[in-house]
Amino acid sequence: MARDFTKVGVIGLGTMGAGIVEVFARNGIDVVAVEVSDEAVEKGRGVLSNSTGRAVARGKLTEDEQAALHARVHFTSDMGGLRDCQLVVEAVPEHLDLKKEIFAKLDAIVADDAILATNTSSLPVTEIAVATVNPKRVVGMHFFNPAPVLQFVEVIKTVITSDEIFEDVKALAERIGKKPVIVGDKAGFIANALLFGYLNHAVAMFESKYATREDIDAAMRLGCGYPMGPLALMDLIGLDTAYEILDTMYKQGRDRLHAPSPIIKQMVTAGLKGRKSGRGFYTYAAPGKSEVVDDALTPPPVEDGDGRIRPISRVGVVGSGTMATGIVEVFAKAGLDVVYVARTESKVEGVRDAVARSLEKAVQRGKATGEERDAALARLTGTTRLDDLSDVDLVVEAVVEDLAVKRALFENLDEICKPGAILATTTSSLPVVECAAATKRPQDVVGMHFFNPAQIMKLVEVVRTVSTADDVVATIQELCATVGKHAVTCGDRAGFIVNALLFPYLNDAVKMLEANYSTADDIDTAMKTGCGLPMGPFELLDVVGLDVSLAIERELYLEFRERGYAPAPLLENLVRAGYLGRKTGRGFRTYA
């Protein structure tokens, strides 16, 4: 039977520590809250008061419940106050020597049967445990920020943690309303091991000036549904904390993808630590505030009438699949005349019927009027002849992801389209410059990568090749705004922004599963409840399709020649076996 905890201690009352205090106190447990000085104690008391005050204001807590919660907490700067605690959770900064020193002191203060837990997010729990006389009673209990809100807790069992202690902590996590996931003592555990590789890659992308901070963050929010962009998240975590986590992960695993990007250390040295210092990748209204203010890196708006925008009133779309059909609808609803080209008359009718059905659904849901539906359909002209694109201002190609097919199409478009017409490809992985090189007007060729379904997803990646003219990029950026899309701009390399950040993370998750470190269910739980992602990596892989995912990962590996990008053998084997995800009924999971 699991131990009944009635009194626990928390050492360290920063945002995380104060949050852990709140979690325990909310669940009827008395808490001894310890900080290094009386001044720090008062600051921690303020953090708790502010958090519970916000909960009261939002109706999540009554004033009586708030008062009862605070009555359960005893604040002190004396570690001796922890003497009667059955469990003590350490939540001080990520410095190994500091944590070891605290655990050595705790060992002499608490009872022999008390449990000692560390909230470390990356440091080796085993090394902290051996600083005590009885390392069997030491365990990792990694909460996620904000602790009162996020349900996920990683419970880390070392090779010397006793089974009884481990089970008691797991049961306590469940009692206080958390979803515990059990992991071994490896740097980063589940969530941080996957999250920080992704964050580090985003920093490197920014550092190389491949894309702006705003575009990198918008791409992941709008393209993947993430609650925050990676650079904004780095600022929230704190660049100093992020550096320590990455450095620890690199030293343990020697994975170059975890070697902190040089700019992180430079920014930390300069005092640019993120929100808490008022400046990191973004500049904030004041230290600790979330409001972002303009600074020297804030991009200026594209000005109308400055001679850089080509007029676009009539567009062409080549293709009849789901993506092409969605793009046709987007342009028609925005008031543009659309000429779309499909291989056969039946496919021409199929596109029109699909757009009509979609618009009718919008009318029934009150999102469009009948007049708007009829006007959009009146703007459509379907044809099987590429020659009918001779007078359009822009052509968007949305045919199969086969370079030979795309190059042949661009050769034809080059001969057919009028001078000054922009030729765009929706490719998600192939080099845009290959399409440009098939024409005599490479300056007019650009990537315009919509996300599926195009009529719903707000993001478009605008891909500039080494040949693309500035006015072409500006025109497509302006057009995206006109049709209700958010354009992000990047260079022409594999994966662009979204896939280049997303798929190495997915690959890392497969490697973690392959190494038997955790289960697919626990990894998915970690990333959804711990990091707030809309889907876990294995859910997402099964939706995307394992064959599609493998093809993208191979493209990334061939482009960057980065060993860590090599597709995990488990993914390759599943594809060979025909387990491609939901579309075949089996991938990482089996579907009915």
N, C-alpha and C positions, 0 to 999 in steps of 0.2 A: 504493500500500500504506500502511495506517495506521501511524502512528508507534508504536513499542514504548516505553511509559512505564515507567521503572524507579525514578524518584525524583520525588516531587511534594511540594509544600508546602501547608500550610493555615494561614491567618492568622485567629486568633480561635478560642478553645477553650471557648466556651459549649456548651450542649447540642447545638446544631446542628454547630458546628465540630468538637467532639470526636467526634461521630457520623460526620462525613465522614472524619476521620482513621482511625477504626475500619474504615470501609468499604474504604478503600485498603489499609490494612495487612492486613486479612483476605484480600485478594486478591494478597498477595505483593509489594506495592509498598512501597518504603522511603518514609517520610514525615518531613518536617521540620515540626514543630508549633510555631507561634509565637504568643506572647501578649505583651501590653504590658509586663508586669513579672514578676519571679520569683514573686511571690505569685500572680498570675493563672495563671502556668504551672503551679504546683502544684495550683491548683484544677482546671485543665483535665486534669491528669494523674489527679486523683481522679475526675473525671467518666468518663474512659475506663476506669479500673480498676473502677469500680462497674458500668459497662455490661457489660464483659467478664466480670466476676464473676457477674452475673445470668445471662449466657449459659451459663457453666459450670454454675451451679446448676440450670439448666433442661435440661442435656444438649445444648445447641446448640453447645457448644465444649468441647474437652477442655482439661485443664490445660496439656498440652504445646503445644497450639495457641494458648492464651492467652499463654503465655510467649514463643512465637515471634512473635506479633503485637506484643507490647510491645517486643520486641527490634528490630523494624523502625522504631520511632518514636523520633525524636530531638527532645526538647523544648528550647526556647530562647526567650529574650526578645530575641534579636538577629536582626533581619531579614536581616542579612548572611549568616546560615546558609542562606538560600534560594538562594544564588548558583548552585549546581549543579543546581537543580530544573528539570525539563523543563516542568512545569506548576505554577502556584500558584493555589489556590482561596481567595478572600477570603470570610470568614464573620463579619464584624464587625457591630455593630448597624446598623439601617437609617437611617443618616444620610449623605446624599449627599456633604457636604463631607469627612467622615471617609473615605469610600471613595475619593474622588478623590485625597485626600492620600496614601493608602496606595498607590494605583496609580502615582502620580507617583514615589514612592520606589522601588517595585518596578522600574519602568522602568530605573532606573539600576543596579540590583543584578543582575538575572538576565541570562542570555545573550540575544542578539538573536532567537534562534529559539524561546525559551521562550514558552509560552502563558499568558496571564493570564485567569483566570475569576472572575466574581463570583457569589456565591450569593444575590444580592438577590432578594427575592420580589415587589418592586413598583417599585423605582427604575429610571429609564431607563439601560439598559446603554450606550447610545450616549454619554450624557453622561459616564459613568464612563470610557469608552474614550478620549474626546478629552482626558482629563487626561494621556495618555501620548504619547510621541513617535511610537509606531507603533500606532495604534488598530486596525489590521487584525488584530492578534493577540489582541484582547480579545473574549471571548465570555461569555454567561451560562450558568451551570451550576447550576440551582436544584434542590437536593435537598429532600426533604420529611422532616418530623420524625415519628418517630425515623429518622434516615438509615440505620442498619444494618438496619432492618426493612422500610421502605417501598421498593418497587421503582421508583417513578416518579421520573424526572428530566426537568425541562424544559430543553432546550438552546436558548438564545436567540441567534439570529443577527441582528446589526445590519446596517444597509445598507452598512457598511464592513468587516465581518468577512470575512476571506479564506475561500474555499471549502475550501482545504486544512486550515486550522485547524479549521474547523467540522466537517469529516469526521473529523479526528483525535479531537476531543472526543466526538463521537457514538459512534465505535468504542470509545473508552475506557469510556464509560458502559455499553455492552453487555458489555464485557469484565468489568466489576466487578459484573455480574448485575443491572443496572438496565434499565428499559424507557424509553428516551429518546423524548420527543415534541418535535418541532421546531416552534418558534414564532417569531414576529417580536417586535420590541422594543416592546411595548405594556404599559402599567401593569397589573400583576396577572397578565399572561400568560394561561394558560387557567384553571388551578385557582383561583387567588386572585381572579381577575376574577369568577368565578361564585360562589365560596364566600363572599366578604366582602360581596357585596350581600345574600345570604341572612342572614348573621350580623347585619348592620346592621339589617335589617328586624326580626329577632327582638329586638334590643335596643330598637328603637323600640316594639315591641309591649309589652315589659316596662315601658319608661319611661312609657307612657301608661296603665299599670295595667289593660290589657285582660285580662291573665292573669298568674298568678304565674310566677316563674322555674321552679318545679318543674313546673308544668303545661305550660309552653312546651317545656321539655326532654323531658318524658315523652311529649308528643304526637309529637315528631319521632323519638324512639327507637322508640316502639311503633307509630306510624302509618306510618312510612317505613322502619323497620329501620336507622336511622342508628346508628353506633357510639356517638355522644355527642350530647347535646342542644346546641343552638347557644350557650347561655349558659355551660354547662360548658366547651365548646370555646373560647370567648372567654377564659375564665379560664386554660385550659391554654396557649393561644397567648401570652397576656399582653396586657392592655388597652392598654398603651403601644405595643406592636408593632402591634396591630390598628388603633390610631388612625393610626399613621404610614402603614400600607398603605392605609387608606381615604382618608386625606387626599391621598396621592400619586395614587391612582386618580381622585379627584374633580377635582384640579387639572388632570389630563391630559384626562379625558373630559368634565368638567362635567355628569356624570350626577347628578342630585339624589339618587338612590338610593344613591350612594356617599358623599354628604356625611356625615361621621361624626355619629351621634346625639349631641346635646349631653352626655348623661350620661356618655359614654365619656371625654371630655376632663375632665369634673368629677371622675370617679373616679380618673383618672390623676393629676390635680393633688393629690388627697387621699391619694395613695400606695396606692390600692386597685387594684393592677395584676394581680390574679389569684392563681393558686397560688403564684407565686414570692414574693409579698409576704404570703401567708397570708390574703388577703381580696380578693375581687373581687365578682362577682355572688353568690358563695357565700362562706362563712367556712370556713377549713381549720384542721386541728388544729395546724399549724405552717407557717411559710413553706417552700415546696417540697414539702409533703406533699399527697397526693391525698385524704386522709380528710376528708369534709365533716362539720362539726359544726353543731348547731342555733344559730340566732341570732335576732334580733328579727323577721326576715322569715319564719322557718319557720312554716308554717301549723299551727294546732292541730288535733288529730283531731276528727272529728265525734263528739259524745257521744251514746250511746244513752239513751233515756228522758228526754230534755230537753224533750220536748213539740214537737220540730220534725220528727219523722219520722211520716209517714202509713203506716199498716199496708198492706202489699202482699202478698196471698196468691193472687190470681187476676188474670191479665193477659189482655188481648186483643191480637191482632196482625192488622192489615188488610193484605192483599197476599199474593201467591203466587209472587213471583219468588225469585231466589237469596238476596237480602238478607232478605226476609221469612221464608223457610224457615229460614235460619240463626238468626234471632232466635227463632223458635218453638223450635228445638232447644236454644238457650242457656237459655231460661227453663224448659223442661221438665226438662232435666238438673239444674237447680238446685233442683228440688222445687216449682216453682210450677205451679198449674193454668193451662192455656193454652187460650183460645178463639180460634181463628184463622178469619178470614173471607176467602173467595175468591169470584170472580164466578160460577163454575160448579161443579157437583158433580165434574166431572173434575179441575178444578184443586184442589179440596179433597182429593181422593184423591191427586193428584200431590204435594202438600205432605207428606201423611202418609207416602207411599212414600219420598220423598226423605229425610225424617227417619229413617225405619226403616233405610234403606240406610246412612246415615251412622253410626247407632248400632251397626249390625251390624259395620261396619268397625272401629269402636272396640273391640268385643268381641273380634274376631279378632286385633287387635293388642295385646290385654291391657290396654287403657286403660279398659275398663268391664267389668262382669260382666253376665251374662245377666239377672240380677234387676234390675240398674240400667236396662238397656235396656227391659225390660218395664214397669218402673215409670214411666219417662219417657213411653213411648207411651201408657200408661193415663191420663196427665194431659192428653192432647190431646183437644180437641173441635173438629171442623171443621164449618163451616156456610157457607151462602151469604147469611145474613141478618145485617145490621148490628144489628138489634134484639136479637140474642142477646148483645150486649155490655152489656146494661143493668145487670148486677150486677158487672162487673169493677172492680178498683181502679185499673187503669192500662190505657190503650190506646196501642199503638205503631203508628203509621201508616208503612207501607213501600210506598207505591204509586208510580206514575210521577212523575218530576220535572216536573210541570206544575202551576203555581200555581192555575189555575182548578179542576183536579181536586181538589187538596188542600183548597182553601177550601170547596168543596162538601161534601167528606167531613167536615171539622171542623164545619160547620153541622149535619150529621146527627148526629155524635157528641155535640155539645152538647145536642141534644134527647133523645138516647137514654141516655147514661151518667148514672149516679146522681150526686148532689151530692158533691163532694169527690174524685171520680175524676180522675186526672191524665191529660191528653191530650198525647202526645208525637209528634213528627215526626222521621223519620230523614233528612230532607233534608240534602244535602251542600253546597248552594249557595243555596237560596231563603231569603228572610227568614222566620224563625220567627214574627215578630210579625204577618205577614200571615195566618198560620193562626190565631193567637190572636185577631185582630180579627174573624174570622168567627164567633166564639163570644160568649156572654154571660158567660163565665168565663175571661177572658184570664189571670187570676192562676194558673190551673191548667194552662196550656199551656207546654211546655218543648221544647227540642231534645234529641234523644237520638241522636246520629250515630254509628252503628256503622260499623266498617270491614269490608270484604269480604275473605275469607269470615268472617262474624260468629262462627261457632263456633270459629274459630281465632285471629283477631286480638284482642288484649287491650284495645285502646283504644276508649273511647267519649268523644266530645266532648259534654259537657252544656252546652247553650246557653241562657243566661238572657236573656229579653227585658226591656224596660223595665217590663213588667207582671208578670213571673213572681214568685210568692210565694217567700219564703225557705225555707219548709218544703217546698215542691215541689222546689227545687234540692237541699236536704239529703236528701230522700227518694230522689231519683234517684241521688245520689252513693252513698248507703247501699246501694241496690238493685244498683248496678254491682258493688260489693264483694261482695255476696251471691252474684251470678252469676259471679264470677271475672273481672270486668273492671276495668280501671284507668280511673277517670273523671278527665277534665281539664275544667275549667270556664272558660267564656269568655262574652263578650257576643255579641249577635246582629248580626254584620256579615259581609259576603261572605267565604267561605272559612274562617270560624272560625279555628282555629290552623293546622292542617296545610296545607290548600289555600292559605291566604293566604301561607304561607311557601314552599311547594313550587312553585307554578305561576309566580310571577315569576322564580324561578331557572331553571325549564325554558324560559321565554320568553327569558331572557337567553342561554341556550345556543343557541336557534334563531337569535337575532340574530347571535351570534358566527359560526355556520355561514354565515348569509346574507351576512355581510361578507367571507367567504372568508378569515377569519383562521386557521382550522384545519378539519380534517375531522371528520365525525361520529365516526369510529372513534377519532381521537386525543382528541377531547373526552371521549368515554365512558371511554377509558383513563385520562385525567387524573383524572376524578372518582372512578373506582373504585380505582385504585391509589394515587393521590395523597391522596385524602380518605377512603378506606375506605368509600365508599358501596356498597350492595348492587347497584345498577344505575347505568349511565350515563344521562344525561338523554334521549338518543335511544332507547335501549332502553326506558326507562320510558314515554316518550311513545307509542311503538308499542304497548306493552302496554295502557296506559290507553285508547288510542284518540285519534286526532288531533281528531276531531269533539268528543269529550267534553272534551278539553283546551282546545280553542278556546272552547267554551261557558263553561267555568269562567273562563278568562282574560277573556272579555268581561264576565262578571259582576263580576270584580274591578275591571276598568277603569271600568265604569259606577258602581260603588260609591265608589271612591276618587278617580276623575278624575285619576289619576297618569299622566303621559305615558309614563313608563317601563313601565307595565303594559299599554299598548296592544299587542294581539297582533301578533307579527311577521308581516309580509306573506307570508313564505314558508310559515308555518303555514296561513294563510288560503287560499293558493293550492293547497296540497296537499289541503286539505279539499274545495275546489271541484272538484278533479280526481278526487275519490273515493278518494284514497290515505289511508286512515284508520288504517293500522297493521296489526297482525297479523291482525285480523279480516277484512280485505279482501286480505291477501297482500302489501300494499305500503304503506309509510309512508315513514319516513326510510331504511328498508332494504327490500329485496325478499325475500319469504319463499317457500319451496317450496310 
